[in-house]
């Protein structure tokens, strides 16, 4: 990623040039090359434009530079992608925490025209409340008849609050990264299975989650696996976390369909944040 590899990359109007962390070799990634890799070599169902995600915090001038470069790269990405029947291309809204820049970014992307639209540049250190403040307006700048995708998010409470504000899609490494570090997400918040208080706990992780890792193993056993650094512990917690996130999104879809999402959100916040 352009931002996360900023220490070993050079950004120009034309491309991003990376130095390999393995052997120092140079690799050039243009918007066109990015599309070729995703759409042609990987056969991705959803292809993302190449963009610049400006690090937070950012002065408005710097945020505008990144937004405008991303908009120019969006056009180049669209030109390279063309029209495809079985693959979708998403543009990425940028603008940091500046409402005027988010609006302008959205307008420029819609002029180009994409199959879906992503909200980028969040979950980069600004915190939950600041993220929600941006989401109070950013999704509304994007078309309602196209998927709206919040990139790199996140914690369960982030997902619920983002859906409340009009977001449809998410991606995040959190379920498996948390699992590798001994953390399990539940309806009552996160559990750190490294803690000694779980050493004799014979209850399952979360019987409400329809997953063997959630229902069939005691917290004591999982605690033992994590403390012993057994790979099985990381696998089981990752499996549970993915199942929990699936259960959460299924519950949100059901609440939306039933017209009860407002109550679901209130109940979830009360239960999840009390931990």
Residue pairs with C-beta under 8 A, 6 or more apart in sequence:
1 53
2 9
2 11
2 16
2 50
2 51
2 52
2 53
3 52
3 53
3 54
3 55
3 124
5 18
6 55
8 18
8 19
8 21
9 16
9 17
9 18
9 19
10 16
10 17
11 52
13 69
13 72
14 30
15 28
15 29
15 30
15 31
15 33
16 28
16 29
16 50
17 26
17 27
17 28
17 29
18 26
18 27
18 28
18 29
19 25
19 26
19 27
20 26
20 27
29 50
30 50
30 76
31 49
31 50
31 73
31 74
31 76
31 77
31 80
32 76
32 77
32 79
32 80
34 48
34 49
34 50
34 77
35 47
35 49
35 50
35 77
35 80
35 81
35 89
36 80
38 44
38 47
38 48
39 47
39 81
39 84
39 87
39 89
43 87
44 87
45 86
45 87
45 88
46 87
46 88
46 89
46 90
46 116
47 81
47 87
47 88
47 89
47 90
48 89
48 90
48 92
48 118
49 70
49 73
49 74
49 77
49 78
49 89
49 90
49 91
49 92
49 114
50 73
50 76
50 77
51 69
51 70
51 73
51 74
51 92
51 94
51 120
52 66
52 69
52 70
52 73
52 94
53 66
53 94
53 120
53 121
53 124
54 62
54 63
54 65
54 66
54 67
54 94
54 96
54 121
55 124
55 125
56 96
56 97
56 121
56 124
56 125
56 126
57 96
57 97
57 125
57 126
58 66
58 96
60 96
60 98
60 101
63 94
63 95
63 96
63 97
63 98
63 101
64 95
64 98
64 101
66 94
66 96
66 121
67 94
67 95
67 96
67 101
67 104
67 105
70 92
70 94
70 105
70 120
71 94
71 105
71 108
71 109
74 91
74 92
74 108
74 109
74 112
74 114
75 112
77 89
77 91
78 89
78 91
78 112
78 113
78 114
81 87
81 89
88 115
88 116
89 114
89 115
89 116
90 114
90 115
90 116
90 117
90 118
90 147
90 149
91 109
91 112
91 114
91 116
91 117
91 118
92 109
92 117
92 118
92 119
92 120
92 151
93 102
93 105
93 106
93 109
93 117
93 118
93 119
93 120
93 121
93 138
93 141
93 142
94 101
94 102
94 105
94 120
94 121
95 101
95 102
95 103
95 104
95 105
95 121
95 138
96 121
97 126
97 130
97 133
97 134
99 134
99 137
102 134
102 137
102 138
102 141
103 137
103 141
105 141
106 117
106 138
106 141
106 142
107 141
109 117
109 142
110 117
110 142
110 143
114 146
115 146
115 147
116 146
116 147
116 148
116 149
116 169
117 142
117 143
117 146
117 147
117 148
117 149
118 148
118 149
118 150
118 151
119 134
119 135
119 138
119 139
119 142
119 148
119 149
119 150
119 151
119 167
120 151
122 131
122 134
122 135
122 150
122 151
122 152
122 153
123 131
123 150
123 151
123 152
123 153
123 154
123 158
123 172
124 152
126 134
128 155
128 157
128 158
128 161
131 153
131 158
132 161
132 165
135 150
135 161
135 162
135 165
135 166
135 167
136 165
139 148
139 165
139 166
139 167
140 166
142 148
144 166
147 168
147 169
148 166
148 167
148 168
148 169
149 167
149 168
149 169
149 170
149 171
150 162
150 167
150 169
150 170
151 171
152 171
152 172
153 159
153 162
153 170
153 171
153 172
154 162
154 170
154 172
154 174
155 174
156 185
156 244
156 245
156 248
156 268
156 272
157 268
157 269
157 272
157 273
159 170
159 245
159 248
159 249
159 252
160 248
160 252
160 264
160 265
160 268
160 269
160 272
161 265
162 170
163 252
163 256
163 261
164 261
164 265
174 241
175 185
175 238
175 241
175 242
175 244
175 245
176 238
176 241
176 242
178 184
178 185
178 190
178 237
178 241
179 234
179 235
179 236
179 237
179 238
179 239
179 240
179 241
180 234
180 237
180 238
182 192
182 193
182 194
182 226
182 233
182 237
183 190
183 191
183 192
183 193
183 237
183 241
184 190
184 191
184 193
184 205
184 206
184 222
184 237
184 240
184 241
184 244
185 191
185 240
185 241
185 244
185 245
186 205
186 206
186 209
186 244
187 206
187 208
187 244
187 268
187 271
187 272
188 271
188 272
188 274
188 275
189 272
189 273
189 274
189 275
190 275
191 198
191 205
191 219
193 219
193 222
193 223
193 226
193 233
193 237
194 223
194 226
194 227
195 223
198 219
198 220
198 222
198 223
199 220
199 223
199 224
200 220
201 218
201 219
201 220
201 223
202 218
202 219
202 220
203 218
203 219
204 214
204 215
204 216
204 217
204 218
204 219
205 213
205 214
205 215
205 217
205 219
205 222
205 240
206 214
206 215
206 240
206 244
207 214
207 215
208 214
208 247
209 215
209 240
209 243
209 244
209 247
210 243
210 247
211 239
211 240
211 243
211 244
212 239
213 236
213 237
213 239
213 240
213 243
214 240
214 243
214 244
217 236
222 233
222 236
222 237
224 230
224 233
225 232
225 233
225 236
226 233
226 234
226 237
251 264
252 261
252 264
255 261
255 263
255 264
